[in-house]
């Protein structure tokens, strides 16, 4: 009987603990969901076109939201996309300082009042602008490019030509299949994919993707890399 009573007391105690935990969790979760968001485009101040950016993620451009007029001490951070756009649809309404540190001559920042899904565009000046075009014949892709610094005093140090199996391309080694580095700010480079060991060993990926590959140009200017748009090639 003593053993039974002890087991019963233990069971009752466990039930009380579990009940308090469950009710405690409900209390902790009983907060309003975010009721706003922010989205927009980072635009070239001269061309009014979106500024191509690094791959969204660990190598990408971070957007910082710093809440104003509160006790908040940490920013809300998220990444911009390669096409120059950004979005965070889960933000509480309120006033924020928005900061974008990217491959621009000056940091982009503004104060915005978020009320529902709110659009905020930025006007910036990249270090360089890059034009890119392509021609393909028998799995040989020729990329023609032109890099122009946005200030005559800027030094264009290197130009990079990349291709990859998918459209996510930047100077991180994990974001390109092959890379060619040149010093000329304009010209044409041929990629003989049929005789590339990287292409041959991964041709199944390309076949599965509808025989598509992707090319992009980057330029290091004053130590900062700007990018062209990404070109999709069907082989």
C-alpha positions in Angstrom: 0.0 0.0 0.0 2.8 2.4 0.8 4.4 1.7 -2.6 1.1 2.3 -4.3 0.6 5.6 -2.5 4.1 6.8 -3.4 3.4 5.9 -7.1 0.1 7.8 -7.0 1.8 10.9 -5.4 4.5 10.7 -8.1 1.9 10.5 -10.9 -0.1 13.4 -9.5 3.1 15.4 -9.2 4.1 14.7 -12.8 0.6 15.7 -14.0 0.9 19.0 -12.1 4.3 19.7 -13.6 3.1 18.9 -17.2 0.0 21.1 -16.7 2.1 24.1 -15.5 4.5 23.6 -18.4 1.6 23.5 -21.0 -0.1 26.6 -19.5 3.3 28.4 -19.3 3.9 27.7 -22.9 0.5 29.0 -23.9 1.2 32.2 -21.9 4.7 32.6 -23.6 3.1 32.1 -27.1 0.2 34.5 -26.4 1.7 37.4 -28.4 0.4 39.2 -31.4 1.9 38.1 -34.7 3.9 40.6 -36.8 1.4 42.9 -38.5 3.6 44.6 -41.1 6.5 44.1 -43.6 8.9 45.9 -45.8 10.0 45.4 -49.4 11.7 47.3 -52.1 14.4 47.6 -54.7 18.0 48.9 -54.5 18.2 51.2 -57.6 21.2 52.7 -59.5 20.9 56.4 -59.0 21.9 57.2 -62.6 20.1 54.4 -64.6 17.2 53.8 -62.2 17.8 50.1 -62.8 18.1 47.5 -60.0 21.7 47.0 -58.8 22.8 43.4 -59.3 24.0 42.0 -55.9 25.8 38.9 -54.6 23.9 35.7 -53.9 21.3 36.0 -51.2 22.7 34.2 -48.1 26.0 34.1 -46.3 27.8 36.0 -49.0 25.0 38.4 -49.7 24.0 41.9 -48.7 22.4 42.4 -45.3 19.5 44.7 -44.6 19.4 46.0 -41.1 16.1 47.2 -39.5 16.7 49.2 -36.3 13.5 50.0 -34.4 13.2 53.6 -33.3 11.8 55.1 -30.1 11.8 51.8 -28.2 14.2 49.9 -25.9 15.2 47.5 -28.7 18.9 46.9 -28.8 19.3 44.5 -31.7 18.5 45.0 -35.3 16.4 42.8 -37.5 18.7 41.4 -40.2 17.9 39.7 -43.5 19.4 39.4 -46.9 18.8 41.2 -50.2 18.3 39.1 -53.4 20.7 38.9 -56.4 18.4 40.9 -58.5 18.6 44.0 -56.2 15.2 43.5 -54.5 14.5 42.6 -50.8 11.5 41.6 -48.7 10.7 40.8 -45.1 7.0 40.2 -44.7 7.1 39.6 -40.9 7.8 42.9 -39.2 5.9 44.7 -36.5 4.5 48.0 -37.5 6.5 51.0 -36.2 9.3 53.3 -37.1 12.6 51.9 -38.3 16.0 53.0 -39.5 16.8 50.8 -42.6 20.5 50.3 -43.4 22.0 48.6 -46.5 25.7 48.1 -46.6 26.4 47.0 -50.2 28.8 47.5 -53.1 27.9 51.1 -53.2 30.0 54.3 -52.8 28.0 55.2 -49.7 25.9 53.3 -47.2 22.2 53.5 -48.0 19.9 54.3 -45.1 16.5 55.8 -44.5 13.9 56.2 -41.7 10.6 54.6 -42.6 7.2 54.1 -40.8 6.1 50.5 -41.4 2.3 50.2 -41.5 1.3 46.9 -43.2 3.3 45.8 -46.2 5.4 48.9 -46.9 7.5 49.7 -49.9 10.9 51.4 -49.5 13.3 51.8 -52.5 16.9 53.0 -52.2 18.9 55.1 -54.7 22.6 54.2 -54.7 25.8 54.5 -56.8 27.7 51.2 -57.4 31.4 51.3 -57.9 31.1 50.1 -61.4 28.4 49.2 -64.0 28.8 46.0 -66.1 27.3 45.2 -69.5 27.1 41.6 -70.6 26.0 39.8 -73.7 26.5 36.2 -75.0 26.7 34.0 -78.0 26.6 30.2 -78.1 27.6 27.7 -80.7 28.2 23.9 -80.2 28.6 24.3 -76.5 31.1 27.1 -76.8 29.7 30.2 -75.1 31.3 33.6 -75.8 30.7 36.3 -73.2 31.3 39.9 -74.2 31.5 42.4 -71.4 32.2 46.0 -70.6 33.0 47.4 -67.2 32.8 51.1 -66.5 33.8 52.7 -63.2 31.3 55.2 -61.9 34.1 57.6 -60.9 37.1 58.4 -63.1 39.4 58.2 -60.0 38.3 54.6 -59.3 40.7 51.8 -60.1 39.2 48.6 -61.6 41.6 46.0 -60.4 40.2 42.7 -61.8 37.4 41.4 -63.8 35.9 37.9 -63.3 33.8 35.8 -65.7 31.9 32.9 -64.1 29.6 30.1 -65.2 27.5 27.9 -63.0 24.9 25.2 -63.1 22.3 27.5 -61.5 21.6 31.2 -61.5 23.1 31.9 -58.1 26.5 33.2 -59.0 29.1 35.4 -57.2 32.7 35.3 -56.2 32.3 32.7 -53.5 33.9 29.4 -54.7 30.7 27.6 -53.8 28.7 29.8 -56.2 30.4 29.1 -59.5 31.5 26.1 -61.5 34.4 27.8 -63.2 35.9 31.3 -63.1 38.3 33.3 -65.4 40.1 36.3 -64.1 41.3 39.0 -66.5 42.6 42.6 -66.2 40.9 44.1 -69.3 37.8 46.1 -68.6 36.2 45.1 -71.9 36.5 42.2 -74.3 35.2 38.7 -75.0 36.0 35.4 -73.4 35.1 32.0 -74.8 34.1 29.0 -72.6 34.6 25.7 -74.4 32.2 23.7 -72.2 32.3 20.5 -74.3 36.0 20.1 -73.3 35.6 21.3 -69.7 36.2 18.6 -67.2 33.9 20.4 -64.7 31.1 20.5 -67.3 31.7 16.9 -68.4 31.6 15.5 -64.8 28.4 17.5 -64.1 26.6 17.2 -67.4 23.8 15.2 -65.8 22.9 18.3 -63.7 22.7 20.4 -66.8 20.6 17.8 -68.6 18.2 17.7 -65.7 17.9 21.5 -65.8 16.8 21.6 -69.4 20.4 22.0 -70.8 20.7 25.4 -69.2 23.8 27.0 -67.8 24.3 30.5 -66.4 27.0 33.2 -66.8 27.9 36.4 -64.9 30.6 39.0 -64.8 32.1 40.6 -61.7 34.5 43.5 -61.3 36.6 44.5 -58.3 36.8 48.3 -58.1 38.5 49.9 -55.1 38.4 46.4 -53.5 34.6 46.1 -53.9 33.0 43.7 -56.3 30.0 44.7 -58.4 28.2 42.3 -60.7 26.4 42.1 -64.0 23.0 40.6 -64.5 23.0 36.8 -64.8 22.6 35.4 -68.3 20.8 32.1 -68.9 22.1 30.0 -71.8 20.4 27.1 -73.4 22.9 24.7 -74.9 
